[in-house]
Amino acid sequence: MKYLITGANGQLGREWVQYLSALNAEIIATTSEQLDITDSDSVTKVVNEFAPDFIINCAAYTKVDLAESDFEGAMRVNRDGVKNLIDACAITESKLVHFSTDYVFSGSEEDRGTFPFGYPEDAKTDPINRYGYSKRAGEIELEKSDIDWLLIRVSWLCGSQGSNFVKTMLRLGREHGEVSVVEDQTGSPSYTFDVVEKTDQLLKQGLKGIYHISSGGEVSWADFAEAIFSEKGQKTTLHRITSDQFKTIAKRPSFSLLNKEKMIKKGLNPFDWRDGLKRLMTEMEGI
Ligand SMILES: NC(=O)c1ccc[n+]([C@@H]2O[C@H](COP(=O)([O-])OP(=O)(O)OC[C@H]3O[C@@H](n4cnc5c(N)ncnc54)[C@H](OP(=O)(O)O)[C@@H]3O)[C@@H](O)[C@H]2O)c1
């Protein structure tokens, strides 16, 4: 099988490269400099030449706050870039594996009441911010298309490579000895190693459509931070604050939980978030 990975320098992209390289798969991994997915000619050329079985699209505009002022930039990558990949897949009959986010939902307290076990894949979308809107626009392009596609929604993505909450907490704790973290936003982390392994299993089953992949359980950012410091054995004072005390440019969801029933029905069991954190911390030691 041949795999083309876009956004190969990002957090998830690097995990895919590592995973597929270990399997000795035939891969072409492209960074944003090597293949800009908003450049339709380049996308067509690269995809035609390599004719991959799978395109693993890890390229995305992920600057959530910036997307509020640079909405066009976000749409160019997260919608138009996806459309370019779809068009190329239509020619080579490659399967497109794409990633999206819990931010396509409103993340409201009302939804917490409606979906106590998390948003199912077919829950009504209502993006919470402009980044979420641009990611939903990419999803719609997939849904409209006739190609073979698999869409994986993840939340709170954390891996050993790239930047994420776990690394930020450890760094802030080291630098300041204390951190302030919101306690009124809950969800569950998607660990990159888990996302890659489970997506590969879904691919091996030949599945298409939307699947949610994140870990089991539900945790607040503050409790997640506490677990990170505890797991690392790092002394850091944790101040628990509310969202009102931590203003961000783009609105953040208070409820980010994704329902995993659909993947469980395919034989894929989610890691408990604490077990996933242990594995992640072990991986980070080795870097
Ligand atoms: N991080 C999270 O917490 C989170 C949560 C939910 C969902 N997701 C989704 O999960 C996926 C992976 O996220 P991630 O955390 O791995 O993101 P990331 O670390 O920010 O990586 C994204 C990569 O895409 C590249 N890129 C940006 N514009 C591009 C373009 N026009 N053409 C080609 N490459 C381009 C970036 O390159 P440059 O750095 O050179 O721009 C970067 O290497 C994304 O679809 C994201 O929306 C992430």
The ligand as an SDF file (V2000), in Angstrom:
LIG
                    3D

 48 52  0  0  0  0  0  0  0  0999 V2000
   -4.3500   19.9920   18.0780 N   0  0  0  0  0  0  0  0  0  0  0  0
   -5.5610   19.7240   18.5500 C   0  0  0  0  0  0  0  0  0  0  0  0
   -5.8210   19.8480   19.7620 O   0  0  0  0  0  0  0  0  0  0  0  0
   -6.6440   19.2390   17.6260 C   0  0  0  0  0  0  0  0  0  0  0  0
   -7.8870   19.0110   18.1690 C   0  0  0  0  0  0  0  0  0  0  0  0
   -8.8870   18.5530   17.3430 C   0  0  0  0  0  0  0  0  0  0  0  0
   -8.6300   18.3290   16.0160 C   0  0  0  0  0  0  0  0  0  0  0  0
   -7.4070   18.5800   15.4860 N   0  0  0  0  0  0  0  0  0  0  0  0
   -7.1950   18.3080   14.0520 C   0  0  0  0  0  0  0  0  0  0  0  0
   -6.2310   17.2800   13.9440 O   0  0  0  0  0  0  0  0  0  0  0  0
   -5.4570   17.4590   12.7650 C   0  0  0  0  0  0  0  0  0  0  0  0
   -3.9750   17.4610   13.1000 C   0  0  0  0  0  0  0  0  0  0  0  0
   -3.7120   18.5370   14.0150 O   0  0  0  0  0  0  0  0  0  0  0  0
   -2.2360   18.8090   14.5640 P   0  0  0  0  0  0  0  0  0  0  0  0
   -2.3570   19.1070   16.0200 O   0  0  0  0  0  0  0  0  0  0  0  0
   -1.3120   17.7320   14.1100 O   0  0  0  0  0  0  0  0  0  0  0  0
   -1.9050   20.1730   13.8030 O   0  0  0  0  0  0  0  0  0  0  0  0
   -0.4930   20.8800   13.6450 P   0  0  0  0  0  0  0  0  0  0  0  0
    0.5140   20.3170   14.5780 O   0  0  0  0  0  0  0  0  0  0  0  0
   -0.7640   22.3410   13.6860 O   0  0  0  0  0  0  0  0  0  0  0  0
   -0.0530   20.4700   12.1680 O   0  0  0  0  0  0  0  0  0  0  0  0
   -0.7140   20.9650   11.0420 C   0  0  0  0  0  0  0  0  0  0  0  0
    0.2690   20.9030    9.9040 C   0  0  0  0  0  0  0  0  0  0  0  0
   -0.3840   21.3650    8.7210 O   0  0  0  0  0  0  0  0  0  0  0  0
    0.5410   22.1370    7.9910 C   0  0  0  0  0  0  0  0  0  0  0  0
   -0.1280   23.0480    7.0790 N   0  0  0  0  0  0  0  0  0  0  0  0
   -0.7700   24.2040    7.3380 C   0  0  0  0  0  0  0  0  0  0  0  0
   -1.2360   24.7500    6.2020 N   0  0  0  0  0  0  0  0  0  0  0  0
   -0.8730   23.9030    5.1960 C   0  0  0  0  0  0  0  0  0  0  0  0
   -1.0300   23.9220    3.7870 C   0  0  0  0  0  0  0  0  0  0  0  0
   -1.6750   24.9180    3.1680 N   0  0  0  0  0  0  0  0  0  0  0  0
   -0.5290   22.8980    3.0640 N   0  0  0  0  0  0  0  0  0  0  0  0
    0.1320   21.8940    3.6660 C   0  0  0  0  0  0  0  0  0  0  0  0
    0.3370   21.8210    4.9990 N   0  0  0  0  0  0  0  0  0  0  0  0
   -0.1630   22.8270    5.7420 C   0  0  0  0  0  0  0  0  0  0  0  0
    1.3310   22.8790    9.0550 C   0  0  0  0  0  0  0  0  0  0  0  0
    2.5550   23.3150    8.5100 O   0  0  0  0  0  0  0  0  0  0  0  0
    3.1870   24.7280    8.9780 P   0  0  0  0  0  0  0  0  0  0  0  0
    3.4870   24.5660   10.4230 O   0  0  0  0  0  0  0  0  0  0  0  0
    4.3840   24.8610    8.1230 O   0  0  0  0  0  0  0  0  0  0  0  0
    2.1210   25.7460    8.7300 O   0  0  0  0  0  0  0  0  0  0  0  0
    1.4970   21.7990   10.1160 C   0  0  0  0  0  0  0  0  0  0  0  0
    2.6700   21.0510    9.9040 O   0  0  0  0  0  0  0  0  0  0  0  0
   -5.9730   18.7510   12.1290 C   0  0  0  0  0  0  0  0  0  0  0  0
   -6.9240   18.4220   11.1500 O   0  0  0  0  0  0  0  0  0  0  0  0
   -6.6600   19.4750   13.2630 C   0  0  0  0  0  0  0  0  0  0  0  0
   -7.6690   20.3390   12.7910 O   0  0  0  0  0  0  0  0  0  0  0  0
   -6.4050   19.0220   16.2780 C   0  0  0  0  0  0  0  0  0  0  0  0
  1  2  1  0
  2  3  2  0
  2  4  1  0
  4  5  1  0
  4 48  2  0
  5  6  2  0
  6  7  1  0
  7  8  2  0
  8  9  1  0
  8 48  1  0
  9 10  1  0
  9 46  1  0
 10 11  1  0
 11 12  1  0
 11 44  1  0
 12 13  1  0
 13 14  1  0
 14 15  2  0
 14 16  1  0
 14 17  1  0
 17 18  1  0
 18 19  2  0
 18 20  1  0
 18 21  1  0
 21 22  1  0
 22 23  1  0
 23 24  1  0
 23 42  1  0
 24 25  1  0
 25 26  1  0
 25 36  1  0
 26 27  1  0
 26 35  1  0
 27 28  2  0
 28 29  1  0
 29 30  1  0
 29 35  2  0
 30 31  1  0
 30 32  2  0
 32 33  1  0
 33 34  2  0
 34 35  1  0
 36 37  1  0
 36 42  1  0
 37 38  1  0
 38 39  2  0
 38 40  1  0
 38 41  1  0
 42 43  1  0
 44 45  1  0
 44 46  1  0
 46 47  1  0
M  CHG  2   8   1  16  -1
M  END
$$$$
